[in-house]
Amino acid sequence: MSTAGTDGREPIIRIRGLVNAFGDTIIHDHLDLDVYRGEVMGVVGGSGAGKSVLLRSIIGLNHPTSGSIKVFGQETAVGDGEGRGSLQLRWGVLFQEGALFSSQTVAQNIQVPMRRWTNLSEEMMDELAAMKLALVGLPADAGAKYPSEISGGMKKRAGLARALALDPELLFLDEPTSGLDPISASQFDDLVRNLQQSLGLTAFLVTHDLDTLRATCDRIAVLVDKKIKLGTIESLSRDPNPWIHEYFCGPRGRAALAERA
Amino acid sequence: MRNIAVRLAVATPATLRLDRSGRDVRLALGGDWLLGEAERMDQALRALHFDGVSQIFVDGSRISRLDSAGAWLIVRTRQMLEAKGVQVTNVLLPETYRALYQRLEGEALAPAAMHPRRQTFSDFLARIGRGTVHFLRQTYDLVGFLGRVTVETWEAILAPRHELPLPAFVQQIEETGLTALPIVGMLAFLIGVVLAYQGADQLKRFGAEIYTIDFLGIGLLRELGGLVTAIVIAGRSGSAFTAQIGTMRVNEETDAMQTIGLNVAEVLVLPRVLGLMVALPLLTFYADVVGLVGGMVMTYFDLGVTFPAFMRELESAISLKTLLVGLIKAPIFAFVIALVGCFEGLRVERNAGSVGRLTTRSVVESIFLIIAIDAGFSILFSVLGI
């Protein structure tokens, strides 16, 4: 794989020789990957192919067996807490089920990063939280609700609002549309794409959903046989690898691609 | 807060200036309009006076960087000015940030309800009422569950059906009984040591040290052996029952059982109730013996009573009845622990938080019931003269 930034674009995430192994099971075998500023990188792969492990390795929640992962030029695998402080200001993470803090209201959840990293006044934080709620398409009264009182789709939107609280440059999304009905899922896709364009975000998106890939992603990384194959939907659908072929050219893949034509 | 200023520092500070030249008023913005500057700019914008201004032009062309917080401040200022009747002729922004600004301007930004409602006195009263009703309903449900489990247990004992899960029953005896031996033994031994030490200390003053052994034997066999074992098992197995069954509830496993036609009470509750009713008396007997050994060791070191002398004194102090009075309570304690553990487990709702909450409640309830029942037995035995 030779995707090193020779064309002058700035790699925001740079992975070199990443190995993840649990016991004897090797999940990632010397992966290389670059994600450039302003693009949406989609990651797909079968269940157990290591999509979530890859995401968790990049954001420093999982310590890789070996290899280097740099985000904004800073190694994420080493050092924790204070050392990664400046990174935490520059990225936002949407976890699969939203991972909202259950003891706080939605608005307080959105304000957690602001409280940690800024000294904004309460009024300003309330205004900003209301603005973020509107930005992700939640009704104004959702702010005072607790996570247990809102639906799964609203939790994802609220989680996205929290991820965007500090206006990060880089957004990680873990299966943003899983568990949503097709209408909510496609609304969420549009929302992500729209926000990505208006806020100028770089996004790293792990998904199963072909429609999400089609609607939002600039490039796609397929995790297959412990390696990564990079490309667009068009180039990957011509890939000889049987899994990739089945994924993009199976009945679901064809249906998702057909909409595009 | 720590080193915030450093973290959110901007390259060029945000600026704003109000130029008045005749009727044309220009609000000139520049620099980095980012989150780190939001507080300062918010105050600066609020401090501006727009008296006598009818038309204003917002010139943000010199803004070097803009994020959603900065864009929101500009949108808000525009809305505020228009509400005051000032006409905003144009908002000029660098090309790259126009999409962001338009996106925010397009949202209907109603002032949102941000904080949970304050508690009032009537909320407080409502909470007491809810708590009382909840308590009564819980007691009612527990009694209902008691009846159901009693009937099922009785049927299972009288007419064992082939589908009675025998392996599960044996597994429960192992989990609640065998694996509890180290912790129960350790605690019983230490309680024997403590009882013997305290007893000897007090009785020495009357020259009646030898009655330490009577005190130890009766106290341990009648009351403490059974009580301590039951409390340990309530904490160890009662909580496990709630957590296990509760996790199955969260996973919809119990729902799956019902749709297949399995009787949840029979599959999950019976093996636990019966298993613990077998395991707890055995554990209690074991705790009695180990506790006596602890007391024997202590009396040897403290009072110099040899082991054969200890045995002789013990034999004259206690009878089989002493042991049985203690042991008869064990199956009842076991029934209560398993009943409460399973009952609370089946009440778990489909979220992980409720597993933890009900597990705590299950332990507190079963320990409370054990001690209450033990007190009841003491009264009963004294009335009966046992």
Chai-1 contact restraints between the chains, C-beta under 6 A:
chainA,res_idxA,chainB,res_idxB,connection_type,confidence,min_distance_angstrom,max_distance_angstrom,comment,restraint_id
A,L89,B,R7,contact,1.0,0.0,6.0,A-B,restraint_1
A,T105,B,P116,contact,1.0,0.0,6.0,A-B,restraint_2
A,A107,B,M114,contact,1.0,0.0,6.0,A-B,restraint_3
A,W117,B,R7,contact,1.0,0.0,6.0,A-B,restraint_4
A,T118,B,L8,contact,1.0,0.0,6.0,A-B,restraint_5
A,N119,B,M1,contact,1.0,0.0,6.0,A-B,restraint_6
A,N119,B,I4,contact,1.0,0.0,6.0,A-B,restraint_7
A,L120,B,E39,contact,1.0,0.0,6.0,A-B,restraint_8
A,M124,B,E39,contact,1.0,0.0,6.0,A-B,restraint_9
A,M124,B,D42,contact,1.0,0.0,6.0,A-B,restraint_10
A,D126,B,M114,contact,1.0,0.0,6.0,A-B,restraint_11
A,L128,B,A69,contact,1.0,0.0,6.0,A-B,restraint_12
A,A130,B,A112,contact,1.0,0.0,6.0,A-B,restraint_13
A,M131,B,W72,contact,1.0,0.0,6.0,A-B,restraint_14
A,L133,B,A112,contact,1.0,0.0,6.0,A-B,restraint_15
A,A134,B,E107,contact,1.0,0.0,6.0,A-B,restraint_16
A,A134,B,L109,contact,1.0,0.0,6.0,A-B,restraint_17
A,A140,B,A110,contact,1.0,0.0,6.0,A-B,restraint_18
A,A140,B,A112,contact,1.0,0.0,6.0,A-B,restraint_19
A,D141,B,A113,contact,1.0,0.0,6.0,A-B,restraint_20
A,G143,B,A112,contact,1.0,0.0,6.0,A-B,restraint_21
A,G143,B,A113,contact,1.0,0.0,6.0,A-B,restraint_22
A,G143,B,M114,contact,1.0,0.0,6.0,A-B,restraint_23
A,A144,B,A113,contact,1.0,0.0,6.0,A-B,restraint_24
A,A144,B,P116,contact,1.0,0.0,6.0,A-B,restraint_25
A,D167,B,L35,contact,1.0,0.0,6.0,A-B,restraint_26
A,D167,B,D67,contact,1.0,0.0,6.0,A-B,restraint_27
A,D167,B,S68,contact,1.0,0.0,6.0,A-B,restraint_28
A,S198,B,A99,contact,1.0,0.0,6.0,A-B,restraint_29
A,S198,B,L100,contact,1.0,0.0,6.0,A-B,restraint_30
A,S198,B,R103,contact,1.0,0.0,6.0,A-B,restraint_31
